[in-house]
Amino acid sequence: MKALIFALMLLPLPLPVAAECRLALVLAMDVSRSIDAQDFAIQTEGLALALEDLQVQTAFLAPAGDVALAVYQWSGEGYQEVLVDWVLVRSPRDLAEVAARMRIARQPETRQLTALGEALVFGRRLLDTAPQCGRRVIDVSGDGQNNQGRSPGRVYAAYDWQGVTVNALAIHVHEIGLVEYFGKTLIRGPGAFVEVAESQFDFPETIRRKLLRELTEAVAALPAPVAHPSPLRKS
């Protein structure tokens, strides 16, 4: 009997069950030719600061479930680059590592046009490699309308977007009517929205606000727990 107990003690303990993933969030950052070196630095540092923000970290680490995060940059028809492949965020350290990688990101040497439709295709394919999550969201930031390649409308008609939400962050300084354009042609899916940064200098606070909204809405979208009657309640 003692030998049996000792043998059982040597068996590996079962691993804790991972929390279900509530959100796969991919951030798409515009690096087209209208984004200069200063703009690029503001965007990458702004995202890093947002990921280090206490409120944002609390929203990422809410007990409702995990969040999977990826980041890529995009510009012309042939340029999309993954900066951060899928990270399952389970601690502040995970977010700190993503922030550190944003701070060493390099702006592409070749300045290209704005292929917004192709950026969406890349994000859609990237979502296919994400962990299984309750919601899937592409978060596109940009400062201009599509001027190369397929339009967002053509891309939406050509691919399966079931269960995918596309939100947008419009950097409004370069193009009049950009917010309306994003609202009519870019965003899609239940609850999709556009956040507005009037200039690049507003980007850090805007991306912080946008992340909080996406993360808290992912929690709000979870099904309500089933209410069970109390065994002490009299009928």
C-alpha positions, 0 to 999 in steps of 0.5 A: 500500500505504501509503495502504491501511495509513493508511486502516485505521488511521483505522477505529474500533476495535471496542468491547470486548464487555460482560460478560454480566449475571448478575443483575437486582436490584430493591430494594423499600422499604416506606414505608407508614404504620408507617414514620416519618421516622426509620425512612425516614432509617435505611432510605435512609441504611442502603442508601446505606452498604451500597452504599458498603461495600467488600465489597458493592462487590467483590461487585457488581463480581465478574468473573463478570458485570454486575449491573443494579440498580433501587430503588423504594418502595411503600406503599398500593395506588396508591403505588409510585415508582421511585427509581433506574431500571435502572443497569448497575453496572460501577464504584464510581462507579455505586454511589456515584451510586445511594447519592447518589440514596438520600440525596436520596429523599423520603418520601411525604407521604400515609401509606398502608396496606401493599399488599404484593401490589401492590408485587410486581406493580410489581416484576414489571413493572419486571423486564420493563424490565431488561437481559437477565440470568441471574437476576432477583430482587426484594428486598422489605423491609417491617415489616407484613403485607398489609392492602390490595389483592391478597395475595401469593398472589393475585398469584403466581397471576395473573402469570407468575413463571417465573425470578423469585426474591423475597427478603425483609427483615423488620423485626420490631419492629411485628408478631409473626409477620412473619418466618413470614408472609414465609416462607410467603407472600412469598418464592418461587423457588429459594434464596429467603430472609428476612433479619431486622432486629429493629428499624429500627436493625438495617436498615443491617447487615441490608441489607448482609448481604442484598446480599452474600448475593444477589450471591454467590449470583448468582455461585454459580448460574452454570454451572460452566466446562467442564473441558477435558483438558490437552494435556500429560496422557498418556492 
